[in-house]
């Protein structure tokens, strides 16, 4: 889609870290829902290849497209910007001739590395299997079991 790439300067050939992050959040939510790229594309009037490009950050997601994606994936638009890596949201956005845009206050950074584990296929399959347990009491027992098996104060850095 040409309009998503129109804003990108020609000298910049690599995707923006923000575009990559937004794309990874699209992929995370789509996978958590058990939705294929083809099915998401059909809902948006796109090919699965276009969805792939959004998810990799190759194509920038425009505002109206992000709005549509948020509706199909049933999340608020802010979801796509949650858990941004440390420092990414702190760097200023400069326009032509270095002018600064936006008046947002700096936000506290989120924990780095947490999103890596949340996007692993193993984690996504575990979450989907957990929510397929229809008996709430059984699901609660499974939750308690998982917590009891983990070492105290476990971090996401443990493999």
C-alpha positions in Angstrom: 0.0 0.0 0.0 1.7 3.1 -1.2 0.0 5.5 1.2 1.5 3.9 4.3 5.0 4.2 2.8 4.5 7.7 1.4 5.7 9.4 4.6 8.9 7.4 4.8 11.9 9.2 3.3 13.5 7.4 0.4 16.9 7.3 2.1 15.4 5.3 5.0 15.1 1.7 3.9 14.7 0.0 7.3 11.4 -0.1 9.1 10.9 2.3 12.0 11.2 0.6 15.4 7.7 1.9 16.2 6.3 0.4 13.0 7.9 -2.9 14.0 6.5 -2.7 17.5 3.0 -1.9 16.3 3.2 -4.8 13.8 4.4 -7.2 16.5 1.4 -6.2 18.7 -1.0 -6.9 15.7 0.7 -10.3 15.3 0.4 -11.0 19.1 -3.3 -10.2 19.3 -4.1 -12.0 16.1 -2.3 -15.1 17.3 -3.9 -15.0 20.8 -7.3 -15.0 19.0 -6.2 -18.0 16.9 -6.8 -15.9 13.8 -4.8 -16.5 10.6 -3.2 -13.7 8.6 -5.6 -14.6 5.8 -8.7 -14.3 8.0 -7.5 -10.9 9.3 -6.8 -9.8 5.8 -10.3 -10.8 4.6 -11.8 -8.8 7.5 -9.8 -5.8 6.4 -10.1 -6.2 2.7 -6.4 -7.0 2.4 -4.3 -10.0 1.2 -2.4 -12.0 3.8 0.8 -10.7 2.3 -0.2 -7.2 3.2 -1.0 -8.3 6.7 2.5 -9.9 6.8 4.1 -6.6 5.8 2.2 -4.8 8.5 3.2 -7.4 11.1 6.9 -7.1 10.2 6.8 -3.3 10.1 7.7 -3.2 6.4 4.5 -1.3 5.7 3.5 1.5 8.0 -0.1 1.2 9.4 -2.0 4.4 8.7 -4.5 5.8 11.3 -7.7 4.6 9.6 -6.2 1.1 9.0 -5.1 0.9 12.7 -8.6 1.9 13.7 -10.0 -1.0 11.5 -7.5 -3.5 12.9 -8.3 -2.5 16.4 -12.0 -3.1 15.8 -11.4 -6.5 14.1 -9.0 -7.6 16.9 -11.3 -6.1 19.6 -8.7 -4.0 21.3 -8.3 -0.3 21.9 -5.9 1.5 19.6 -3.6 2.2 22.6 -3.0 -1.6 22.8 -0.7 -1.4 19.8 1.6 1.1 21.7 1.6 -0.8 25.0 4.9 -2.3 26.2 7.0 -0.2 23.9 10.7 -1.0 24.5 12.6 1.3 26.8 13.7 4.5 25.2 11.5 4.2 22.1 8.8 6.5 23.4 11.3 8.9 24.9 13.0 10.0 21.7 11.5 13.2 20.2 9.8 13.2 16.9 11.3 15.7 14.6 9.7 17.1 11.5 11.3 19.0 8.6 14.1 21.3 9.7 14.1 19.7 13.2 10.8 21.2 14.4 9.4 19.3 17.3 5.8 18.0 17.2 3.6 16.9 20.0 3.2 18.0 23.6 3.0 14.6 25.4 4.9 14.3 28.6 7.6 11.6 28.8 6.2 8.3 30.1 7.9 5.8 32.4 9.5 3.0 30.3 8.0 -0.5 30.5 10.1 -3.5 31.5 12.4 -4.5 28.6 12.3 -8.1 27.5 8.9 -9.0 28.8 7.3 -8.7 25.3 9.8 -11.2 23.9 8.3 -14.0 26.0 4.8 -12.9 25.4 5.2 -13.3 21.6 6.7 -16.8 21.7 4.6 -19.4 20.1 4.8 -21.6 23.2 3.4 -18.8 25.4 0.6 -18.1 22.9 -0.4 -21.7 22.6 -0.4 -22.0 26.4 -2.7 -19.0 26.8 -5.1 -20.3 24.2 -5.2 -23.8 25.8 -5.8 -22.2 29.2 -8.8 -20.3 27.9 -10.2 -23.4 26.2 -10.7 -24.9 29.7 -14.4 -24.2 30.1 -14.8 -25.1 33.8 -13.8 -22.0 35.9 -12.9 -24.2 38.9 -10.6 -26.3 36.8 -9.0 -23.3 35.1 -8.4 -21.8 38.6 -6.7 -25.0 39.7 -4.5 -25.0 36.6 -3.6 -21.4 37.3 -2.7 -22.2 40.9 -0.7 -25.3 39.8 1.4 -23.2 37.3 2.1 -20.6 40.0 3.2 -23.3 42.5 5.6 -24.8 40.0 7.4 -21.5 39.3 10.2 -20.5 41.6 9.4 -17.5 43.9 10.0 -14.1 42.4 10.6 -15.7 39.0 11.5 -13.3 36.2 10.9 -13.5 32.5 14.7 -13.7 32.1 14.8 -17.4 33.2 14.7 -19.9 30.4 
